[in-house]
């Protein structure tokens, strides 16, 4: 080692020994890497293509790309009621480049609710960003069921214990929860018949006598005379079908069973990234194209803040948790009147 090299090395070691100098230089190195986002963002949808969550995700992508100068790519990871996709995001790097757009069931049904026990804890493993929209279900009956109102249906089902069945698209979904909630609140004994393929075929054919179906799918079938609508499952009437009463106003006060969709990121994602995404999602949901599409689906705007979504998840997780002594596959008990945080509101 020559004298010049020796002096340079000694100088470098002396600088490195100065307290705080190395750490003071770190922020400059981080900022030099570029502002978020600097690479493509995966938006994981834990449901198949063509579902409501997938449609919304693909509506959001152009708005987010334009506003953020980003490259957002939708990735469908279906299976196990959405829990496979949710778990994949929960285990991803918390850097803002893997996001989740999920329905409510995979986020609030944990700890044995409806027999489900996913490998993640939502508010431990995921960071809420925004609840995008809320979808009420419609209580419909097969055309050969004589009931013309919720009260008539309850009386009819109560008179024939175990003879009536309701269809749904799967265990734990809002359709299933609505059926078990009616069993509990009205003292009924309806049988749950899940059909992940197409639950509507069971009701249309009369194999199942009723269903709490997504409003976007239900209203066209009602219009075509294939099923008959009795009520909606929100606590306020739906703008898409204002003539339909709510189940709550039809003899079961406080009845509410809604579907909703929200965006989350892995826990530990930097707060600045979460705040940016929250603002960008609010902006996207306010665009005319997305507002029109959401209205066409019969949906309502959700609580489009991170704090609001966190509160909804907390309340709904407690609401649908297994209750000691409650009967039925869902093990739900009659809830108190629906909390205001589950009602649609704008930011």
TAQUI-V25789 format. One record per pair of residues at least 4 apart in sequence whose ideal C-beta (glycine too) atoms are under 7 Angstrom apart, sorted by the first residue. I is the first residue (numbers start at 1). J is the second residue. D is the distance in whole Angstrom. If there is no record, write none. Layout:
<<I:J:D> <I:J:D>>
This chain:
<<1:5:5> <1:6:5> <2:6:7> <3:7:6> <4:8:7> <5:9:6> <6:10:6> <7:11:6> <8:12:7> <9:13:6> <10:14:6> <11:15:7> <12:16:6> <13:17:7> <15:21:6> <16:22:6> <20:24:6> <21:25:7> <25:29:6> <26:30:6> <27:31:6> <28:32:6> <33:38:7> <34:38:4> <36:96:6> <36:273:5> <36:276:7> <37:41:6> <37:68:6> <37:70:5> <37:96:7> <37:97:7> <39:97:6> <40:71:4> <40:73:6> <41:70:6> <41:71:7> <41:72:5> <41:97:5> <41:99:6> <42:73:6> <42:75:5> <42:97:7> <42:98:5> <42:99:7> <43:57:6> <43:72:5> <43:73:7> <43:74:5> <43:75:7> <43:99:5> <43:101:6> <44:75:5> <44:77:5> <44:85:5> <44:88:6> <44:89:5> <44:98:7> <44:99:7> <44:100:5> <45:53:5> <45:54:5> <45:57:5> <45:74:6> <45:76:5> <45:85:7> <45:101:5> <46:77:5> <46:78:6> <46:82:4> <46:84:6> <46:85:3> <46:86:5> <46:102:6> <46:106:6> <47:51:4> <47:53:5> <47:54:6> <47:76:7> <47:78:5> <47:82:6> <47:103:7> <48:54:7> <48:76:6> <48:78:5> <49:54:5> <49:76:5> <50:54:6> <52:56:6> <52:135:7> <52:214:7> <52:216:7> <52:297:7> <53:57:6> <53:101:6> <53:102:7> <53:103:6> <53:261:5> <54:58:6> <54:76:6> <55:59:6> <56:60:6> <56:101:7> <56:132:6> <56:261:6> <57:61:7> <57:74:5> <57:101:5> <58:74:6> <59:290:5> <59:293:6> <60:64:6> <60:284:5> <61:65:6> <61:72:5> <61:74:6> <62:66:6> <63:67:6> <63:284:4> <63:287:5> <63:290:7> <64:68:6> <64:70:6> <64:72:5> <64:280:6> <64:284:6> <65:70:5> <65:71:7> <65:72:6> <67:280:6> <67:283:6> <67:284:7> <68:280:6> <77:84:6> <77:85:4> <77:88:6> <78:85:7> <79:84:4> <80:84:5> <81:105:6> <81:106:6> <81:116:7> <81:170:6> <81:171:7> <81:172:6> <82:86:6> <82:102:6> <82:103:6> <82:105:6> <82:106:3> <83:87:6> <83:106:5> <83:118:4> <84:88:7> <85:89:7> <86:90:6> <86:100:6> <86:102:6> <86:106:5> <86:118:7> <86:120:6> <87:91:6> <87:118:6> <87:119:6> <87:120:5> <88:92:7> <89:98:6> <89:100:4> <89:126:7> <89:266:6> <90:120:4> <90:125:4> <90:126:6> <90:266:6> <92:98:4> <92:266:5> <93:98:7> <93:266:7> <94:265:7> <94:266:4> <94:267:6> <94:268:4> <94:269:4> <95:269:7> <96:265:6> <96:269:5> <96:270:7> <96:273:4> <98:266:7> <99:263:6> <99:265:5> <100:126:7> <100:263:7> <100:264:5> <101:261:6> <101:263:5> <102:106:5> <102:107:6> <102:261:7> <102:262:7> <102:264:7> <103:259:6> <103:261:5> <104:108:6> <104:174:7> <104:259:6> <104:260:5> <104:316:7> <105:109:5> <105:172:5> <105:173:5> <105:174:7> <107:122:5> <107:313:6> <108:313:6> <108:316:4> <108:317:5> <108:320:6> <109:113:4> <109:114:6> <109:116:5> <109:172:5> <109:320:6> <110:117:7> <110:118:6> <110:121:6> <110:122:7> <110:317:7> <111:117:7> <111:321:6> <112:117:5> <112:322:5> <113:172:7> <113:320:5> <113:321:6> <113:322:6> <114:171:6> <114:172:4> <114:176:7> <114:329:6> <114:330:5> <115:171:7> <115:329:7> <116:172:5> <120:125:4> <121:125:6> <122:126:5> <122:313:6> <123:310:7> <123:313:6> <123:314:7> <124:267:7> <125:267:5> <126:264:4> <126:265:7> <126:266:7> <126:267:6> <127:264:6> <127:265:5> <127:266:7> <127:267:5> <127:269:5> <127:274:6> <128:262:7> <128:264:5> <128:306:5> <128:309:4> <128:310:5> <128:313:7> <129:263:5> <129:264:6> <129:265:6> <129:274:6> <129:277:5> <129:278:5> <129:281:6> <129:306:5> <129:309:7> <130:262:6> <130:263:5> <130:278:6> <130:281:4> <130:282:7> <130:304:5> <130:305:6> <130:306:7> <130:309:6> <131:260:6> <131:262:4> <131:302:3> <131:303:5> <131:304:7> <131:308:6> <131:309:4> <131:312:6> <132:261:5> <132:262:6> <132:263:7> <132:285:6> <132:302:5> <133:260:7> <133:261:6> <133:294:5> <133:299:4> <133:300:6> <133:301:6> <133:302:5> <134:258:5> <134:260:4> <134:299:6> <134:300:5> <134:302:5> <134:344:5> <135:214:6> <135:215:6> <135:258:7> <135:259:4> <135:260:7> <135:297:7> <135:298:7> <135:299:5> <136:215:5> <136:232:5> <136:233:5> <136:234:4> <136:238:5> <136:258:6> <137:174:6> <137:175:6> <137:178:6> <137:212:4> <137:213:6> <137:214:6> <137:215:6> <137:233:4> <137:257:7> <137:259:7> <138:213:6> <138:215:5> <138:218:4> <138:229:5> <138:232:6> <138:244:7> <139:150:7> <139:210:7> <139:212:6> <139:230:5> <139:231:5> <139:233:7> <139:247:6> <140:203:7> <140:210:7> <140:211:6> <140:213:6> <140:218:6> <140:222:7> <140:227:4> <140:228:6> <140:229:5> <140:230:7> <141:145:4> <141:147:6> <141:153:7> <141:209:6> <141:210:5> <141:227:7> <141:228:5> <141:230:6> <142:203:5> <142:206:5> <142:209:5> <142:210:7> <142:227:7> <143:227:7> <143:228:6> <144:206:5> <145:209:5> <145:210:7> <147:152:4> <147:153:4> <147:156:5> <148:152:6> <149:153:7> <149:230:6> <149:250:7> <150:154:6> <150:230:5> <150:231:5> <150:247:6> <150:250:4> <150:251:6> <151:155:6> <151:250:6> <151:251:5> <152:156:6> <153:157:6> <153:230:6> <154:158:6> <154:186:5> <154:188:7> <154:251:7> <155:159:6> <157:164:5> <157:188:5> <157:190:6> <158:187:7> <158:188:6> <160:164:7> <161:189:4> <162:189:5> <162:191:7> <164:190:5> <164:209:5> <164:210:7> <165:190:6> <165:191:4> <165:193:5> <165:208:5> <165:209:6> <166:179:4> <166:190:5> <166:192:6> <166:193:7> <166:208:6> <166:210:5> <166:211:6> <167:193:5> <167:195:6> <167:199:4> <167:202:4> <167:203:5> <167:208:4> <167:211:5> <168:173:6> <168:175:4> <168:176:4> <168:179:7> <168:192:7> <168:194:5> <168:199:6> <168:211:7> <169:173:6> <169:175:6> <169:195:7> <169:196:6> <169:199:5> <170:176:7> <170:194:5> <170:196:5> <171:176:6> <171:194:6> <172:176:6> <174:178:6> <174:257:5> <174:258:6> <174:259:4> <175:179:7> <175:211:7> <175:212:5> <175:213:6> <176:180:6> <176:192:6> <176:194:7> <176:330:7> <177:181:6> <177:257:5> <177:320:6> <177:330:6> <178:182:6> <178:212:4> <178:233:5> <178:257:4> <179:183:7> <179:190:6> <179:192:6> <179:212:6> <180:184:6> <180:328:5> <180:329:7> <180:330:3> <180:332:5> <181:185:6> <181:255:6> <181:257:5> <181:332:6> <182:186:5> <182:188:6> <183:188:5> <183:189:7> <183:190:6> <183:328:5> <184:326:7> <184:328:7> <184:332:5> <184:333:6> <184:334:5> <185:252:5> <185:255:6> <185:334:5> <186:252:6> <192:329:6> <193:202:6> <193:208:5> <195:199:4> <195:202:6> <199:211:6> <200:204:6> <200:213:7> <200:217:7> <200:221:7> <201:205:6> <202:207:4> <202:208:4> <203:208:5> <203:210:7> <203:211:5> <203:227:6> <204:226:5> <204:227:6> <212:233:6> <212:257:7> <213:217:6> <213:218:4> <214:218:6> <214:259:7> <215:219:6> <215:232:7> <215:238:6> <215:240:6> <215:298:4> <216:297:4> <216:298:5> <217:221:7> <218:222:6> <218:229:7> <219:223:6> <219:240:6> <219:241:6> <219:298:6> <220:224:6> <221:226:5> <221:227:5> <222:227:6> <222:228:7> <222:229:5> <229:244:6> <231:244:6> <231:245:5> <231:246:6> <231:247:5> <231:250:5> <232:237:7> <232:238:5> <232:241:7> <232:244:5> <232:246:6> <233:247:6> <233:255:7> <233:256:6> <233:257:5> <233:258:7> <234:238:6> <234:246:6> <234:256:6> <234:258:6> <235:246:6> <235:248:5> <235:256:5> <235:338:5> <235:343:7> <236:246:7> <237:242:5> <237:244:7> <237:246:6> <238:244:7> <238:298:6> <240:298:4> <245:249:5> <245:250:5> <246:250:7> <247:252:5> <247:255:4> <248:252:6> <248:253:6> <248:254:6> <248:255:5> <248:256:7> <253:337:7> <254:335:6> <254:336:6> <254:337:4> <254:338:6> <256:338:4> <256:342:7> <258:342:6> <260:302:6> <262:302:7> <262:309:5> <263:281:6> <265:269:4> <265:274:6> <269:273:5> <269:274:6> <271:275:6> <272:276:6> <273:277:6> <274:278:6> <274:306:6> <275:279:7> <276:280:6> <277:281:6> <278:282:7> <278:305:7> <278:306:5> <279:283:6> <280:284:6> <281:285:6> <281:304:7> <282:286:7> <282:304:5> <282:347:5> <284:290:6> <285:290:6> <285:301:7> <285:304:6> <286:291:7> <287:291:7> <288:292:6> <289:293:6> <290:294:6> <291:295:6> <292:296:6> <293:297:7> <294:299:5> <294:301:7> <300:344:4> <301:344:5> <301:346:6> <302:344:6> <303:308:3> <303:309:6> <303:312:6> <303:341:7> <303:345:6> <304:346:7> <304:347:4> <305:309:7> <305:347:6> <306:310:6> <307:311:6> <308:312:6> <308:341:7> <309:313:6> <310:314:6> <311:315:6> <311:341:5> <312:316:6> <312:341:5> <312:342:6> <313:317:6> <314:318:7> <315:319:6> <315:339:5> <315:341:6> <315:342:7> <316:320:6> <316:342:7> <317:321:6> <319:335:5> <320:332:6> <322:331:4> <323:331:6> <323:332:6> <323:333:4> <326:331:5> <326:332:6> <326:333:5> <328:332:7> <338:342:6>>
